């Protein structure tokens, strides 16, 4: 963290309360958000840089709180008081009041939760806060509030979701409104965009936060197994059912149940899920007793459910039941401003063991790449780079995966479709759809085949036929 701040001519400042403006702040105690903490006064930084520093500050504040709790009660030393935070009525350029060096400085007072269980912090040299260009005292109150408002409202994360771009700010505001309700939510987005993270964030922001958050992937089981997994079964219901088993709906009672990839659920199971949504009741497999549950359902899919309803492959009544509130997650290529923030977040997981940073050319390549696998692909690439770079502190462009290192933006012009020939029109449409899927997935045939709902062998044959490689 020191290196990041030093390169930007910034300093870390302990403060006794949250600064009013032009600062990134992290409290030491979670239940005292405006109490003592760490601050970096940075009036000139961009939102992505502010988000990066805020993440580092939170980690440093957690480390400091942990150190305070673990410090032996008798291991105390004289310490200097925290730097007071200037208010609009004070002159920032005024020198600090003189201290009587013959009188010991009073011990700093910590927020109540920490003061009750831990001694004061060890002695440290406290840097002075940088001076602002215009003292707050010279600004009218409405100007100070206007200057502080947008910066204070902008967030670089939300319950584990990372992002500071405008599209993410809009997502956070939507989640703020959705989370406290009890309504069913449908999350839509491409693979790797973080649908489960968003579902978990909704659960944390709801009144059910102290209850269970249960997750299942509807595409991971066949019909019989998924039926037993969701609703449970009675002993003797089928071969191997040697005891009664509660289903995940029962496990999630009074909590939140996240149904991932609900678009892969069969019509028979869609009827049973619809009954739970409408009446809150279901039957275990092989049982005649109706059971009642109180569960908030959050569903997610990477498919176009509206198109599936039109094609008769998804029940229309279930679609409207789960589509009460809709959240559409942006692809990573639509929020490129967050790529560096995400890279630093993933590198930060290894910072204490092996501090690393990207070479400028490597970072530029990663920003330009469209990331068809979204955040999951980026995370996997960072993990790969950390392993391949060994003990070297700098990660060079030569370590990037070939698909990223060799990727170049192209302007592809599609040939016109011949309206007078059905076979020619079908071939042109096949060529266009396969080419677009291959570009979206960076040439990955397995992912392209999954999206196009064809076998990988058939896709390879069509790619060779249309010379798309």
N, C-alpha and C positions, 0 to 999 in steps of 0.2 A: 504493500500500500504506500509506503514511503516513497518508493520510486515513482509511482503514478503521480503522487502529489508534487514531488520535486520537479518532475518534467513540466508541470503546469504552474510552477511558482506558487504553490499553495501550501498551507500549513494546517496541521490538526490541532484543534483548540478544545480543551475541556471547558464546559460551561455549566453554570448552575441551573439554567432554565433554557427552554427552546428559544432560539433567536427569532426575532420578528420578521426579518427579511434578509435576502441575499445570502442565504446559507443553506447547506445540506446538513441535516441533523439526525442523530440516532440516539434515543434515550437508553440509559443503562438499565432501567427497570421497565418491563413491559407494561405494568399497570400505572406507570407515571409518564405518560407520553410527552408531557411538557416539563418534566423535571430535569434533573442533572443528566448530562450526556456528553457526547462528542459532536463537534461541529467543524465544518470546513466552510469558510466564507469565500464564496465564489460567484461574484455578480456577472462575470463575463462568459461563463461556460454554456455550451449548447445543451439541450435536453438529454441527448444520449450520454454525454460526459457526466452530467449531473446524476443520471441514473446509475452509471458505473460507480461513481464515488459513493452514492447512497448505499449500494450493495456492500461495498467494502466497509463503510462506517458501521452498518448493522453487525457485520461479522466482528469488527473490532470491539463494539459495545458489548456483544455477547461474551467475548473473551475477557473483557475487563470485569464484567459482572461475575463470571465464573472464578476469576482470580480473587476477587474480593471475598467470595463465599468460602474459598479454600484457604485463605490466609489465617494463620494461627491467631487466637485472640490476643496473646501477649506480644506478638511481633509487630509493634507499632513504632513509628518513627515520625519526627516532626515533619510536617509537610506544608507546602504553600497552599493558600486557598485557591479554589477554581477561579478562572477568569470570569468576572461579571459580564453579563450580556448588556450592551448599551441599548437604551430605549430612545424613542424619538425625542424625548425631552433632554437628553444628554448630548454633550459635545464629544464626538468620537475623537477629535484631535487633541482633547484636553489630556494632560499627563495624568497617570494614575496617582491616587493619594499616597503620600509618603507613609511608610510603615516604621514603627518603632522596632528596630532590630533587636533591642535588648529584651523585648517582651515576646515570648513564644507565640507564634501564629496559632489561632484557634484551629482545631481540627475541622475539616470540611464536613458538612452535614449531608448525608445521603438520603435518598427517598426512603420512606418508612419501611418498605419490604426488605431493603438491603441493610439499613441501619440496625434493624432488629437482629439480623443473623450474621453480620460480618463487620469487620473493622474498617477504618478509612483506607483509601488507596495508598500505595507506597509513594515516597517522594519522587517527583519528576519535574523536569524543567518545563514550564508551561510557556509555549510561544504566544506572542501577542497576536491578536486578530488583525488582519490587514485593514487598512483604512478605506472607507468608501469614498468614491469621487465626490459625492454631495452628501453632507451630513444630514441625517433624517430630520434634525431640528429645523432645517431650512425649507423642508417640504411641507405643504399643507396635509392635513390628516387624510383627506380623500385621495390625494396623490400617492401617499404611502400605502394605503389600502389597495389601490388599483395596481401599484407596482408589485405588491406582495401576493395578491390573489392568484393570478394564473400560475406563477411558479410554485406556490404552495399546493395548488390543486393538481398539478401534473405529477403522475406517478410512473415509476419505472418497473413496478411489479405489483402483483395482486395475488396473495395467498399461493405463492409458488409459480405463478405465471410471470414470465419475464418479457418486458417490452415497454418502450417509452414513445413509440410512434403515435401519430394522431389516431390511426385506426384502432390501436390498442386502448387509447384513452377513451374512445367511444365504447369499446367493449367493456372496460371497467365500469363506466357509468351505467351501462345496461345491466351488468351483473349486480351492481349496488341496488338496483330497483327490483331485480328478479329474486335475489337470494332470500329476502325476508318473507316472501309469499309461500303459500303451500301448493301453488299450481304446478302441473306437470310441465316439464321443459324438454324440448327437442333441440339437440345440439347437432349441427351439420357442418361438415368440413372435410377436407382431404385427409388421407392417412398422414399421421405424423404432426398434425397441427395442434395437438394437446387437448383433445376432447375430454379425456378423463381428468386432466388437471382442472379444466373449467367446471366439470361436474363436482369435483371435490371442493372447489372454491365456493360454489353455490351452497353446498352442504355446510361448509364452515360459516358462511354468512347467514345461515337460517337458524330458526329456533330449535332445530333438531341437531345442532352441532355436537351436543354431548351424547348423542345416540350413535348407533352404528352406521357406517357408510359401507354398503356391500356392493361389490362389482362382479359382473359376469359378462363374458363375451358370447353372444348368441351364435356366432359362427364357429365356435370351437367345439360344438357338440352336434351329434345327430339328433333327430327328433325325440327318440325315446330317452336318451341320456339328458337332453335339455329339459324335457318334461319332468323327469325325476329331480333334476338339479333345481329347477325353479319352484316346484310345488311339493317336492318330497314324495315319499311312498310309504305304504303300509307293509308290514311284514307279510311275506308270501304273495305280494302282488305280481311278482315275476321271478324267474329263476335267479337266484343270488340275492334276493331281498330277504335276508335273514333277520332283520330287525327294522323297526320303524325309524324312518329318517325324516327330519324336518327339512323343508325346502328353503331356498334362499329368501323367499317372501316372508316366511316365518322368522328367519334369522334377522331380517331387516325391519321387523315390526317396530313401529314408533321412530324409525330412522329413515334413511334415504337409500334407495335401490337404483343403481346405475346399470342400465341395460345397454351395453355397447353393441354396435352392429345389429340393431334391431331389424334392419332391412333384410337380413339373412334368415329371419325366423319364418317357419312354415305357416301356412294359413291355419292349420289346426291349432297350433300354439298361439297364434294371434287371437283366436277366439277366447282362449282361457285368460290371456293377459288383459283383453278387453273387459272381461267379467270382473277382474280384480280392480281395474280402473273405475268401472261403473258402480260396483256394489261393495268392493272391499272384501269379497269372499272367494274361496276356491276350495277344491277338493284335492287331497293327496291322491297319487296314483294308487288305485285299488281300494280306495276308501269312500264311504258314502257320507261321512260327516263333513259338513261345511265348516270351514274355519274362517275367522275374521282377522284381518290385519289392517293396521293404519300405517301406510307406507307412502312416502313421496317418491314418485318415479321420475327419473331423469333418463331419457333415451338419447342415443347417438347413432349416427350413420354417416357413411361417406357416399351413399347412393342418393339418387334423386327420387325421393319417395312419391312426389306428385306424379312423376312419369310412371312409376310402378303402379300407382293407383289407377291411372288411365289405362295401363296395359293389363289390369286385372291381377297383378302379382302381389298386391298389398291391399289389405282391407281398408276401405274408405272410412268406415266408422272408427277404426283404431287410429288411422292417420289423424283425424280431427281430434281424437281424444289426447294424443300425445303432442299435438301441435298447438297447444294452448299458448305457450310462450316459446319463441324460436330464437336460437342463437346461432349465427353463421360465423364460423371462425375464418379469418383471412389466411391465405397461404403465405408462406415466408417470402415468396417472390413479390408479394404485394405490400410488404413492410420491410424493405431492405435496410431502412434506418436502424432496425433492431438487430441486424446480423452481428455487428461488432459487440453490442451489449450481450448477446447470447454467447458469443465466442469467449468473452472475458468471464462470463458466469461459469461456463464449462471448464475453462482453464483454471478458474479459481478453486475448483474442487481439488486440484492437484497442487495448488500454489504452495502449501506448507511443505509438501514432500519434494516436489521438483518444480521450482518457479520457472515458468516459460512464457515466452511471448512470440507473436508471429512477426516474421519479416514483412516489411511494407508490401512487397510484390505478392507475397502469399495472402495477406489480408485483402489486397485488391482483387485477386482472383476469386476469393471466397465471397466477396461482396457482389461481384458480377455474376456469379453462378446462380441459376434460377432455383436450385434446390427442389427438385420434384418430390423428394421424400420429406420436405419441410424440416421442422425442428429436429425430428428424430434422426434424419439423415445428417444434419449438421452436428448433432451430439456424437453420433458414431464416428464421423470424420475427425472430430477433435480428439476423441479417445484414440483413434488410429495414429494421429500425428504425435500424440504424447508418447505412445509406445515406440514408434519408429525413430523419434528424435533422441532417444536414450537420455544421456546426461547433458546434452547440449541445451543451453538456455534459450537459443533462438531457433525457431522452426522455419525452415526455408521452403521456397515454393517447390523445390524438387521432391519434397516428401508428399505433396498432395496426390490424391488418387488421380489416375490418368484422365478419368472422365471430367474432373474439375480443372486439372492443369491444362488440358487440351481443348476445353470448351471455348467456342467463339460464337458470338451472336450472329444469326443468319437472317436474311430476309427471304423467306420462302414464298414464291408465287404459285398458287394452285392453278392447274390447268382448268379451263372451263368444261362443264359437263355437257355432253352431247344430248340434247333433249329428244333426238330422233331415234335413239337406240337404247333399249333397256339394258342389254348386257354391258354396253360401254358405260352407261350411267352408273351401274352397280360397281363396275371395276373402278371408276373414278372416285366413287364414294368410299370404297374399301381403301384405295390408295390414300385418300385424304385422311380418313380416320386413323389408319395405322400409322401414317407419318406423324400426325399430331400427337398420338399416344407415345410414340417412340421419342419424340422431342421432349415431351413433358417429363418422361422418366429417364432422360439422359441416356437413351439407348438400352435400358434394362428391359430385356424381352419378357422376363417373368412378370414384372410389374405391369408392363403394357398388356400382356395377355390377360392378367387378372382384371384390368380395367375394361378391356374389350369383351370379356366373358368368352374367350376362346382358349383352346389348349395352347401350350407353348410350342408344341411341335407344329401345329397348324399356323401359328403366327410366324414361325421361322420360314415355313414354306411360302407364305404370302409376302414376307419381306424380301425373300430371294426373287419371287416372281415379279414384284414391282421395283426391284433394284433400289431399295430404300436404305441400303447400307453404303 
